[in-house]
Amino acid sequence: MRYPTILFAIGLSWTNAVAHHSSVIFDEEQEIVIEGVVSDYAWRNPHVYIYVDTEDDSGQRMRWQIEADDIRTMLGSGWTPTTLVAGERVVVYANPDRIAERRHALMVSLSKPDGTTLTPEILEPSAPPVAAADIFSLWDPTRFIEAHLNSGSLTEKGAIAQAEYTDEDSPRSRCVPPAPPSTVVAGLIEISMQEEHILIQTEEFQIERIVYMDGRGHPTDGERTIQGHSIGRWESDGDGDGDVLVIDTTHFADLRDGNLFGTPSGAQKHLVERYELTDDGTQLRVSFVLEDPEYLQEPVTGGILLEHAANETFMPSACDPETARLWMYE
């Protein structure tokens, strides 16, 4: 997807980066025209791909791999699973891969013989904000209002791991979901209150975080997982309402980029998050303190404002491993 999402990085401010991979592999200063016949239309997440067969000057057939957006964004821009069929002629305007031999490009627009022109993303004007009664609603991290990250220094082990990190190491390329706090930007977030716990779900990777609210503590020797073991409590926001959700999470599994971008997480990782409505109820303020002495010399803090997604529909989407690795080139 090409709308703002955040990756966490030591030594960097939060940026409008792509959750799945960066568009840096494409030359966005150059636009090429690819005219040919659709050979395949792969309607899958995390990215839709269109394959177009063309011919070079000598008549030899070439196949182009055209990268589009994620399914949610494509649907919102007028695309459907049946927009294209094999054998259909199209003209694609695209930004080429910086390595021309790959015949790989990022779609700017696509035109059909009947004059229909589609783009991978249409940026609609923002609807008027709608206030939420509480945090139990849908929240959109793709159009954040503000974000910040105060980064600490890495341990020697953390610095070596980050320096050696490449896109090939990314668990996301194998459809392994991100760990908190990065889950706060995994597509739309739905927060719901169950009988004895709060459930936090994400569209991307279909993550489900359970936050126990029954007063229990963390287990002494519990299972370590990517999402960890979370317990929560309510705190007052200062006016006596007690409407700030504080989530304390431990028992994180080892993960190659489980802390911050390119930095692993270890057994000592400890995360404390705060979820609080803004005064007008149209945004959700999320802040965190992250500790992991194996890789971080000092705690890292950060925060983001999410918009209330009052008019959106929650559409959890499975990650397709084959599609997730299409952008990985040796």
N, C-alpha and C positions, 0 to 999 in steps of 0.2 A: 504494500500500500504506500501511497505517496503523501498521505496527510501526516501531520506531526505526531510522532510517537517518540518515546524517550528511551535511550540506552543509558545505563549508569556507568560512569567511567572515573576512575581515580585520576585526579589532576586535570579534569576537564569539567566545564560547565555542562548542565543538561542541554541537549541540542535537539533540534527537530530532525531526528534520524529515523530510518526505516527499521521496523522491528525485525524483519527477516534478513535483510542484507542491505548494504549501501548501494546507491546508484552510481557510485564512483567508477564502477567498471564500464559505464557508458559515457560516450562523448556527447554531453548535452549541449555543447556548442555547435554541433553538426547535426543536420537533419537529412536523412536519405529517403528515397522513394523506392518501395519494394512492390512490384506489380506481379501478380501471379495467381495461382490456384491454391485454395485451402486444401491441405492434405490431412490435417487433424486439428481439432478444437478441444483442448484439454481443460474442462471446466472443473478445476480442483483448487483447493487451498494448499499452501499459502498464496500461490499466484496462479492466475489463469494464463495458459500459454496457447498461442496460435502458431501453427506451422504452415508456411507458405512455400510452394514450389515455384521456382522461377527458372529461367534459362539465361546462360551467359551469351556473349557474342558468338561463341562457337556452337551454340545449340545444346550445350551440356546442361543437364538439370542440376539445380542447386536447391537445397532446402534451408529456409530461414526459420529460426526459432525466435518468435516475437513474444516478449514478456509483457503482460498486462498487469492488472491489479488483483487484489483479493476479491472473493465472490461478493461480499457485502458491498464493497465500493462499486463493483461492476453492475450489480443489480440496481443500485441507486443512480447509476449513470445510463440506464436504459437497456443494458445487456440482459440476456437470458441464456439458459443452456442451449437453446435452439437458434440463437442469433445467426450462427454460421453453420454451414454444412459442408462436408467434403465435396470437392469439385467446383465450389463457388469461386468466381473470380473476385479479387479484391485489390485495392490499392492501399498500401500501408505507408504512412509517414512515421518515421522512427528515428531515435538516436542510436547510432551504431555502437557496438562493443568496441572498446579501445583496441582490441586485438581483432583486426578485420577478418582473419582466417576463421574465426569462430562462426560467422554468419548468424550472429546473435544480436538482437536489438531491443530497445525499450520503446513500446508503442506510444506515439503521440496522438494519432488518429487513424481511423480505418474507414474507407469509402467503398460502397457497393455499386454495381452497375445501375441500380435504380435511383441513384443519387443520395441514398442514405449515408450519412457520415456520423460515426460514433467515436467517442473518446473514452479512455479508460477511467476517467474521473471527471465528474461535473461538480464544481463547487457551488452548491446552492447557497443563497443568502441565509444567514442564520435566522432561525425562527425566534420570536420573542421568548425570553427566558421564562420558565415556569417553576414556581417554588415547589419544593418537596416538603412534606410534613415532617419527615425524619430521614435517616440515612437509608432506610429500606426501600430502595428504588434502583433504577438503572442510571449508570454514570458513564460519561464518555470522556476518555483521556485523549482523544484525537484532536480536540480543539482546546487545549489547555490555556488558561489565562496567564498563569505564571508558574515558574518552576525554579528550583534552586538546589544546588548540591554543594555542601561544604566538605571537601575531601581531605582526608588525613593521609599520612605517609604509609607506604607499604613496608612490611618486613622484607628481609632479604629473600625469603622464600616466595613471598608475594610478588616482589619486583621481577624475579627470574621468570615466574609463571606468566606474568603479564607481558614481558618482553618476548617470550616465545610463542605467545598466542597468535593464531591465524584464524581466518574464517573457517578453514577446514576443521578446526577444533570445536567449532560451535555445536553444542548439543542440539540446537534448534534445527540444524541441517539434517538431524536424524529424528526430528519431531519430538525431541525430549523437551518438555515445557520448562520455562524459566522458573527460578525460585524467587520468593519474596525478597526484597521489595519490588523487583522488576515486574511481578504479576500485575501491579497496579496499572500497567500500560498495555496489557494484553487484550486489546479490543474493548468492547463494551463490558462493563462490570455490573453484575447484578448482586445486590446484597439483600438477603432475606432472613427473617427471624423464624427459627424452627422452635420445637418445644423446649429443648435444653441447650441449643447452640445456635450460633449465627453461621449462615452459609454464604460464602463469597465465591461466586462463579465468574468465569471469564469466557468470552466468545472464543478467542484464539486458544488453541490447545485444549479446550474444554476442561480447564482447571476447576477443581472444587476444593476450597479451603474450609475446614470446619473449625470454628472458634468456640470452644466450650465455655459456657457462661454459668455453670452450676457450682462454681467455687472450688473445683478440683485444682490441684497443682500439676506440674509436669511430672511424668513418670520417672522413677529413678533410673531405670534401665530400659527405656522404651525404644521402639523401632525408629530409626532415622530415615526420613523420607525427604524428597525434594521440597515439599511444602512445609515440612516440619510439624511440630506439635504446638498448637496455638490455644492459649487460654485468654479470656477477655474479662473486662470489667468496665463499668460505667463510672465516669468521673464528672464532676461539675465543671461547667465552662466558666464559672465565676458568677453566674446569676442564680445559682441554686437549682438549675434544671437537671443537672446530672446527665447531660446528653452528649458527652464525648466518649466515644468507644476507644478504649486502650487495649491493644492486642500484644501479648507477649508470646514470642515464638522461639523455641529451641528444638533440639533433636533434628537438625538439618543433615541431610545426606551430603557426602562429598560430591561436588559438581564442578566441572571444569571452569564454568563461568558463573558459579552459583552466588557470588557476592556482587561484584561489579564487573563491568565489561572486561573480559580477559583475565579476571582474577578468580581463582577457585574459592569454594567455601569448604570449611572443615568442621570437625566435631564440636568446636567451641563457638560456633556462630550463634549469636544471640541478637534478636531483632525486636524492637519495641516500636509499634506504630500507633498513631492517633488519627481517628476519623471524626471529623466535626463539620456540621453544616455551617455555611456562612450565615450572616445575620439575615439575609434576604431569602435563604433557603434554595437559591438557584445553583449553588456550587457546593462541592464537597472538598474540604481541605484535608489532605493526607500528608502527614509528616512522619519521619522515622529517625531512629537512632540505631545504627548497625555496628556491632562489635564482632570481631573474629581475630583474636590475638595471634593465631597461626599465620595469618596473611596481612592483617592490618595493625599497624603500630598504635593507632588511636581510633576512637569511634568516628564513623562517618555519619553525617546528618543530611537530610534532604527533605524536600516538600514539593507538593504539586496541588493545583486546584483543578478538580474535574467538574465538567458541566453536567447538570441534570439532563438526562436524555429522555424527557417526558414523552416525546413523540416517536421514539425508536422502538423497534421490535428486537428482542433478544434472540439471536440466532447462533447458538454454539456450533462451531465448525471443526471437524476433524482435520488434522494435518496429514497430508499425503506424503509419505517418506520419499517416494520417487520424485514428486514435484518439488519437494523442499530442497532436494540436492541438485536440481537442474542448473542452478546458477554456479555450482561448484565446478571449477575447471582446474585440471592439473596444470 
